[in-house]
Amino acid sequence: MDKKYRRNLAASYLFRFLASLALGDGIWVLYLLRRGLTLWQVGLLEGVFHIAGLVSEVPSGALADLFGRKGAMLASRVLAAASTLVTIYANSMGPLAAAFVLNAWSYNLLSGSDEALLYDSFLCLGRERQYFRAAGRMALAAEIAQAAGVLAGGILARQSYALCYFVSAGIQAVTFFTGVFLTEPRAASAGGRVTVRAHFAASFALLRDRPLRRMLLRFAVLFAGYTTAFFYAQQLYHDRGFDTLGVSMILLGMGLAASAGALLSRRAARLLGRYAAHAAGCALAAGLALMAAGSVPVSLAGFGLASFANALLGPLHSAALNRRIPSDRRATLISVSSMCFSACMIVLFPLTGALAVRLGLGRVILLLGALLLAYVPFTPRLEAEDDE
């Protein structure tokens, strides 16, 4: 079994890489605008995505805890491919909303499940203190995949947006077969020994832990702020004269900056200790504010700083959170973290789109960065242990 758990480590990195290779992530806003939607409608669809995620996030985590993380991960790729295909053929807001719901469910089933499976693989091997390093590698795999995905998506979209989405669906099919080789850790599943009701009661009892609750809620705001700016950056730079491929090249650069952040997260934790998360949060907020600069080089530098800081913060948050959660409720509680993120996005994304129509997208992103910069001191400190 130890050999199978060690194989889980490499297989988890590959699965995260392929699952993150979403070619549509860099062009979906432009794609919907090209099909005649307004920024407000795009924001509304993203709101639908996060409402669906908010409702389904914790139940999906409970399914992973009770019946297995591997099955949840495989099901997520089926739904991701289905969402992509529905998006291609949708010709009105209703079917597009359905596609966004399917996509939300795919994220629900994956979020928490892959982290929980990896952490419990380390736990079964008696090496859980090394998870922080692995979380950085997982984040690095995701950032490299996202960078490659936005570049490939931009190139394919110049030929055909539909082709871009068809290829993306094919990649999710390959990801599904990669997940078949994963092994469910012994520590991972309650295996039906408890009822669903008892599982939820025990999971939410953990939220009485005030530091855990603050960690879940307050960092969700920072992650949601960056994600909102990232998606609207497609339109921001398009308005500044960049075509679809140009925007994809910009997002590729941001992916490289994020890869550096993921790679250096462990070093930042060693150097700055408990203040690493605060430093990353300040850099993220300042970077978003700089995105609004009239100078394109300054704007891109700010975007790069925000991408670097966001990726650096991810492994810090993941390692600190996993240390506080028991194995039989790990996926559920990580899903609560994602639910907090979705709740923030439900408010931030449509609101940003609505304000952008009145004030301009650059001014709204500047305001978002300024508000987050004032918010960072109220976030808790994070500590992450790691073996040498």
WOJOVEN-V93788 format. One record per residue. N is the residue number from 1. RES is the residue in three letters. PHI is phi in whole degrees, -180 to 180 (none if undefined). NEAR is the number of other C-alpha atoms within 12 Angstrom. D_LAST is the distance of its C-alpha to the last C-alpha in whole Angstrom. Layout:
N;RES;PHI;NEAR;D_LAST + N;RES;PHI;NEAR;D_LAST
This chain:
1;MET;none;15;25 + 2;ASP;-59;19;21 + 3;LYS;-64;16;22 + 4;LYS;-68;22;23 + 5;TYR;-70;30;21 + 6;ARG;-66;28;18 + 7;ARG;-67;24;21 + 8;ASN;-57;36;21 + 9;LEU;-62;40;18 + 10;ALA;-67;25;20 + 11;ALA;-65;31;23 + 12;SER;-66;44;22 + 13;TYR;-63;34;20 + 14;LEU;-66;31;24 + 15;PHE;-62;41;26 + 16;ARG;-62;44;24 + 17;PHE;-60;32;25 + 18;LEU;-68;35;29 + 19;ALA;-64;46;29 + 20;SER;-87;37;28 + 21;LEU;-83;39;31 + 22;ALA;-93;41;34 + 23;LEU;-67;40;36 + 24;GLY;-83;48;38 + 25;ASP;-63;41;36 + 26;GLY;-90;48;37 + 27;ILE;-133;43;41 + 28;TRP;-67;41;41 + 29;VAL;-64;36;43 + 30;LEU;-63;36;45 + 31;TYR;-61;30;46 + 32;LEU;-69;34;47 + 33;LEU;-65;21;49 + 34;ARG;-66;18;51 + 35;ARG;-83;23;52 + 36;GLY;105;16;54 + 37;LEU;-79;21;52 + 38;THR;-95;23;51 + 39;LEU;-60;35;48 + 40;TRP;-64;26;49 + 41;GLN;-68;28;49 + 42;VAL;-62;35;46 + 43;GLY;-62;35;44 + 44;LEU;-65;31;46 + 45;LEU;-64;37;45 + 46;GLU;-65;42;41 + 47;GLY;-64;31;42 + 48;VAL;-59;34;44 + 49;PHE;-55;38;40 + 50;HIS;-79;39;39 + 51;ILE;-66;33;41 + 52;ALA;-61;33;41 + 53;GLY;-66;39;37 + 54;LEU;-62;32;38 + 55;VAL;-70;25;40 + 56;SER;-100;32;38 + 57;GLU;-61;39;35 + 58;VAL;-68;39;34 + 59;PRO;-58;35;37 + 60;SER;-67;43;35 + 61;GLY;-66;52;31 + 62;ALA;-64;46;33 + 63;LEU;-59;41;35 + 64;ALA;-64;46;31 + 65;ASP;-68;49;30 + 66;LEU;-82;35;33 + 67;PHE;-123;32;34 + 68;GLY;120;40;31 + 69;ARG;-75;49;29 + 70;LYS;-60;42;29 + 71;GLY;-62;31;33 + 72;ALA;-64;39;32 + 73;MET;-65;47;30 + 74;LEU;-67;34;33 + 75;ALA;-62;33;36 + 76;SER;-62;38;34 + 77;ARG;-74;44;35 + 78;VAL;-63;32;38 + 79;LEU;-68;32;39 + 80;ALA;-63;43;37 + 81;ALA;-65;37;40 + 82;ALA;-63;30;43 + 83;SER;-60;35;42 + 84;THR;-62;41;42 + 85;LEU;-68;31;45 + 86;VAL;-64;28;47 + 87;THR;-60;37;46 + 88;ILE;-62;30;48 + 89;TYR;-95;21;51 + 90;ALA;-66;20;51 + 91;ASN;-127;17;54 + 92;SER;-158;19;54 + 93;MET;-63;24;52 + 94;GLY;-60;18;52 + 95;PRO;-62;21;51 + 96;LEU;-63;31;48 + 97;ALA;-62;30;47 + 98;ALA;-62;28;47 + 99;ALA;-63;32;44 + 100;PHE;-68;38;42 + 101;VAL;-66;34;42 + 102;LEU;-60;34;41 + 103;ASN;-65;41;38 + 104;ALA;-61;38;37 + 105;TRP;-64;41;37 + 106;SER;-65;38;35 + 107;TYR;-67;42;33 + 108;ASN;-57;47;33 + 109;LEU;-69;43;32 + 110;LEU;-85;47;29 + 111;SER;-65;45;28 + 112;GLY;91;47;26 + 113;SER;-67;51;26 + 114;ASP;-71;51;24 + 115;GLU;-63;49;21 + 116;ALA;-65;51;22 + 117;LEU;-64;51;22 + 118;LEU;-67;50;19 + 119;TYR;-61;48;17 + 120;ASP;-73;43;20 + 121;SER;-65;39;19 + 122;PHE;-63;35;15 + 123;LEU;-63;27;17 + 124;CYS;-66;27;19 + 125;LEU;-87;25;16 + 126;GLY;72;17;15 + 127;ARG;-128;24;11 + 128;GLU;-64;27;12 + 129;ARG;-67;25;9 + 130;GLN;-89;28;8 + 131;TYR;-64;37;11 + 132;PHE;-57;42;11 + 133;ARG;-61;35;9 + 134;ALA;-66;37;12 + 135;ALA;-62;45;15 + 136;GLY;-64;38;14 + 137;ARG;-67;35;15 + 138;MET;-62;40;18 + 139;ALA;-64;44;19 + 140;LEU;-64;37;19 + 141;ALA;-59;36;21 + 142;ALA;-66;36;24 + 143;GLU;-68;41;24 + 144;ILE;-63;37;25 + 145;ALA;-64;36;27 + 146;GLN;-65;39;29 + 147;ALA;-64;37;29 + 148;ALA;-65;33;31 + 149;GLY;-65;39;33 + 150;VAL;-68;41;35 + 151;LEU;-68;35;35 + 152;ALA;-63;36;37 + 153;GLY;-62;41;39 + 154;GLY;-64;38;40 + 155;ILE;-67;27;42 + 156;LEU;-67;26;43 + 157;ALA;-66;34;44 + 158;ARG;-66;22;47 + 159;GLN;-87;15;48 + 160;SER;-167;20;48 + 161;TYR;-64;34;46 + 162;ALA;-63;28;47 + 163;LEU;-60;24;46 + 164;CYS;-57;35;42 + 165;TYR;-73;39;42 + 166;PHE;-64;29;43 + 167;VAL;-62;27;41 + 168;SER;-61;38;38 + 169;ALA;-63;33;40 + 170;GLY;-64;26;39 + 171;ILE;-63;30;36 + 172;GLN;-67;38;35 + 173;ALA;-66;28;37 + 174;VAL;-64;24;35 + 175;THR;-61;34;32 + 176;PHE;-56;32;34 + 177;PHE;-70;24;34 + 178;THR;-64;28;30 + 179;GLY;-68;39;29 + 180;VAL;-60;23;32 + 181;PHE;-85;24;29 + 182;LEU;-75;35;27 + 183;THR;-115;34;26 + 184;GLU;-72;40;27 + 185;PRO;-65;37;24 + 186;ARG;-60;28;26 + 187;ALA;-79;30;24 + 188;ALA;-84;41;26 + 189;SER;-120;35;29 + 190;ALA;-75;29;32 + 191;GLY;59;23;34 + 192;GLY;81;19;37 + 193;ARG;-74;14;37 + 194;VAL;-125;19;38 + 195;THR;-79;17;40 + 196;VAL;-62;25;39 + 197;ARG;-62;16;41 + 198;ALA;-65;18;39 + 199;HIS;-63;32;35 + 200;PHE;-63;28;36 + 201;ALA;-62;18;37 + 202;ALA;-68;22;34 + 203;SER;-66;30;32 + 204;PHE;-74;24;34 + 205;ALA;-64;17;34 + 206;LEU;-64;24;30 + 207;LEU;-73;25;31 + 208;ARG;-71;13;33 + 209;ASP;-72;15;30 + 210;ARG;-60;15;30 + 211;PRO;-59;20;27 + 212;LEU;-65;30;26 + 213;ARG;-62;26;30 + 214;ARG;-64;23;29 + 215;MET;-63;36;26 + 216;LEU;-65;37;28 + 217;LEU;-78;30;31 + 218;ARG;-78;34;30 + 219;PHE;-77;43;27 + 220;ALA;-60;39;29 + 221;VAL;-64;40;32 + 222;LEU;-65;49;29 + 223;PHE;-64;39;28 + 224;ALA;-68;35;32 + 225;GLY;-62;47;33 + 226;TYR;-66;49;31 + 227;THR;-62;34;32 + 228;THR;-60;40;36 + 229;ALA;-64;48;36 + 230;PHE;-61;41;34 + 231;PHE;-70;38;37 + 232;TYR;-74;45;40 + 233;ALA;-61;44;38 + 234;GLN;-56;42;40 + 235;GLN;-75;40;44 + 236;LEU;-58;37;43 + 237;TYR;-82;37;42 + 238;HIS;-65;28;45 + 239;ASP;-64;19;47 + 240;ARG;-92;23;46 + 241;GLY;105;14;48 + 242;PHE;-88;21;45 + 243;ASP;-83;22;46 + 244;THR;-58;38;44 + 245;LEU;-67;27;42 + 246;GLY;-62;29;41 + 247;VAL;-63;40;40 + 248;SER;-64;40;38 + 249;MET;-65;30;37 + 250;ILE;-62;37;36 + 251;LEU;-67;45;34 + 252;LEU;-62;36;32 + 253;GLY;-60;31;31 + 254;MET;-67;41;30 + 255;GLY;-65;41;27 + 256;LEU;-67;32;26 + 257;ALA;-63;32;25 + 258;ALA;-66;40;24 + 259;SER;-60;37;22 + 260;ALA;-63;34;20 + 261;GLY;-63;39;20 + 262;ALA;-64;40;18 + 263;LEU;-68;34;16 + 264;LEU;-98;33;15 + 265;SER;-62;43;14 + 266;ARG;-65;40;11 + 267;ARG;-67;25;11 + 268;ALA;-64;31;14 + 269;ALA;-63;36;13 + 270;ARG;-68;23;11 + 271;LEU;-74;14;14 + 272;LEU;-104;21;17 + 273;GLY;60;22;15 + 274;ARG;-69;22;18 + 275;TYR;-95;24;20 + 276;ALA;-62;34;18 + 277;ALA;-67;43;21 + 278;HIS;-65;36;24 + 279;ALA;-63;33;23 + 280;ALA;-65;44;23 + 281;GLY;-63;47;26 + 282;CYS;-64;34;28 + 283;ALA;-64;36;27 + 284;LEU;-61;49;28 + 285;ALA;-64;44;31 + 286;ALA;-63;41;32 + 287;GLY;-62;39;32 + 288;LEU;-63;48;34 + 289;ALA;-62;38;37 + 290;LEU;-69;34;37 + 291;MET;-58;40;37 + 292;ALA;-81;35;41 + 293;ALA;-59;27;42 + 294;GLY;-68;18;45 + 295;SER;-77;15;43 + 296;VAL;-62;22;41 + 297;PRO;-59;17;39 + 298;VAL;-66;19;38 + 299;SER;-61;29;38 + 300;LEU;-68;33;35 + 301;ALA;-63;27;33 + 302;GLY;-64;36;33 + 303;PHE;-61;47;32 + 304;GLY;-63;39;30 + 305;LEU;-63;37;28 + 306;ALA;-64;44;28 + 307;SER;-66;47;27 + 308;PHE;-59;41;24 + 309;ALA;-67;42;23 + 310;ASN;-62;51;24 + 311;ALA;-70;48;22 + 312;LEU;-68;45;19 + 313;LEU;-72;49;20 + 314;GLY;-56;46;20 + 315;PRO;-64;44;16 + 316;LEU;-59;50;16 + 317;HIS;-67;48;19 + 318;SER;-63;47;18 + 319;ALA;-65;39;15 + 320;ALA;-65;33;17 + 321;LEU;-69;41;20 + 322;ASN;-63;43;19 + 323;ARG;-66;30;17 + 324;ARG;-96;27;21 + 325;ILE;-116;33;23 + 326;PRO;-70;25;24 + 327;SER;-60;39;24 + 328;ASP;-72;39;27 + 329;ARG;-127;47;28 + 330;ARG;-63;46;25 + 331;ALA;-64;51;27 + 332;THR;-63;50;30 + 333;LEU;-71;47;28 + 334;ILE;-66;53;26 + 335;SER;-67;45;29 + 336;VAL;-61;40;31 + 337;SER;-60;40;28 + 338;SER;-66;46;30 + 339;MET;-64;39;33 + 340;CYS;-63;33;33 + 341;PHE;-61;37;32 + 342;SER;-62;40;35 + 343;ALA;-61;34;37 + 344;CYS;-66;34;36 + 345;MET;-68;38;37 + 346;ILE;-59;33;40 + 347;VAL;-84;27;41 + 348;LEU;-69;35;40 + 349;PHE;-68;42;40 + 350;PRO;-64;32;44 + 351;LEU;-64;31;45 + 352;THR;-63;41;43 + 353;GLY;-62;38;45 + 354;ALA;-66;23;48 + 355;LEU;-68;22;48 + 356;ALA;-64;29;47 + 357;VAL;-63;20;51 + 358;ARG;-91;15;52 + 359;LEU;-105;16;50 + 360;GLY;99;21;48 + 361;LEU;-65;37;45 + 362;GLY;-61;35;44 + 363;ARG;-65;26;45 + 364;VAL;-69;34;43 + 365;ILE;-67;43;40 + 366;LEU;-60;32;40 + 367;LEU;-62;28;41 + 368;LEU;-62;37;38 + 369;GLY;-63;37;36 + 370;ALA;-64;27;38 + 371;LEU;-66;24;37 + 372;LEU;-67;36;34 + 373;LEU;-62;31;33 + 374;ALA;-72;21;35 + 375;TYR;-83;24;33 + 376;VAL;-52;31;30 + 377;PRO;-59;21;30 + 378;PHE;-90;21;31 + 379;THR;-83;32;28 + 380;PRO;-74;29;25 + 381;ARG;-76;30;22 + 382;LEU;-119;38;19 + 383;GLU;-124;31;16 + 384;ALA;-132;38;13 + 385;GLU;-81;31;10 + 386;ASP;-159;26;6 + 387;ASP;-76;15;4 + 388;GLU;-74;12;0
